Amino acid sequence: MNKNNYVAIIAGGIGSRFWPKSRVGYPKQFLDILNTGKTLIQDTFSRFQEFIPTENIFVVTSNEYAELVAEQLPDIRRENIVSEPSRKNTAPCIAYISFKIFNDNTDATLIIAPADHLILDNTTFEQTCKKAIDFVQHHDALVTLGIKPTYPNTGYGYIQYETDTAVEDNVFKVRTFTEKPNLDLAKTFLSSGDFLWNAGIFIWKVGTILNKFEIHQPKLYEIFAAEKDKLNTDAEKEAIERIYPLCSSISIDYAVMEKADNVHVIPSSFGWSDLGTWTSGYDNLEKDYLGNAIAGEKVMVIDSTQCMISAPHNKLLVLQGLHDFIIVDTEDVLLICKKEKEQEIKEYVAAVKRNVGDQFL
């Protein structure tokens, strides 16, 4: 394994669209959503262990989840669990880990990957990452992995790329990034043939991304650069607590990717899902003969079809006459919601907070 290759697994989100199973204190990356025997972050970590040295695998998370990370990933070095004092979206955390790694290795190549995505074809994923690593080692480039779309999904961002001229075999220049489109626009993207789903997986030389931060986000760059000598020392925690209140909350897409002129994409197919909603969980679970996806050992369905059902293994659920519903039962909350309304779950969570308080969140 190449000692210059690193990965930063981003694991600070709260997964509110998987409520009520995902909670603020125990979000979805630490759950076995698909009953595989591994949590999502465990699956992600073991996937990268196949081709990245374990000592080069970092997890960036919030302070409140650092112990959960250590508990679920016994192979990770404690100093590789990088804690943020507050949530500021992806640009600050990527700047943080990039400065931290660059201090130790100026030749480092870095993969940025979410902790809570599903990848079914690990072999193809590894091959794709290695191709991206090789490309950025020989080009001044930022690379993102784009997923070949299979239907007009309105929950994903999209990447438009120059299909006619490959910079290298299956590596193309990016034209535009588009946030979640409406259905008509998503259909247009799909039919055009030059749009990909944005997987939020990035590969670059650490020096390259820091250079782009300096150009496109000079204030953010200077905030970290002023304290960079304290990273990887006993003074790091105190320095980061000074830095984070000064950072704007901004995604890496808005901060750098949409502005940089050297962004490339590799169109990819490795069984990817961002597992952002219960329906995406439904899509990736085995179904019974009525099309129900059931995560629970004592669930009985009668005249019910196309439902996503999640229940504690020790609890009996008997469901009759439901079609296209999400049913999620936990120790203290029961959610019953039409699949077509799942994008409103965040609104339901906000309503629970207003009317009942935080104890169920």
Number of C-alpha atoms within 10 A of each C-alpha: 10 11 14 15 20 25 25 25 24 22 24 26 18 17 21 21 22 22 25 22 23 19 17 18 11 16 21 27 26 20 18 15 22 20 13 10 11 16 20 22 26 20 20 21 23 15 16 22 16 13 16 21 16 20 15 21 22 23 30 24 24 19 16 16 22 19 12 14 21 16 11 14 18 10 14 19 15 15 11 17 23 22 21 22 16 15 15 17 16 19 21 25 24 21 20 24 22 21 24 20 22 18 15 11 15 13 15 22 26 26 23 21 20 23 26 27 20 22 19 14 12 16 12 15 20 17 13 19 21 14 16 25 19 14 21 19 15 9 12 15 22 25 27 26 25 25 22 19 20 9 11 19 19 16 17 20 19 26 24 22 25 17 16 9 12 15 13 10 9 14 22 21 23 24 17 15 20 15 14 16 18 12 13 11 14 22 15 13 22 20 12 10 13 18 28 25 26 24 21 17 16 22 27 26 29 25 20 18 23 20 14 20 22 16 14 18 16 13 15 21 21 13 18 24 17 11 16 18 15 18 21 15 8 9 12 16 17 11 17 20 13 15 18 21 12 12 18 13 16 14 16 19 17 14 19 21 23 16 16 17 14 15 21 27 29 25 22 19 17 18 14 18 18 18 24 19 19 23 21 14 20 24 13 17 18 14 16 13 9 14 16 21 24 23 21 18 14 14 18 13 18 11 10 17 20 19 24 28 22 25 21 16 12 10 14 13 18 10 14 11 9 16 17 17 22 24 21 21 19 14 10 8 12 14 17 12 16 15 20 11 10 18 15 13 19 15 13 15 18 16 12 15 14 10 9 11 11 12 10 14 20
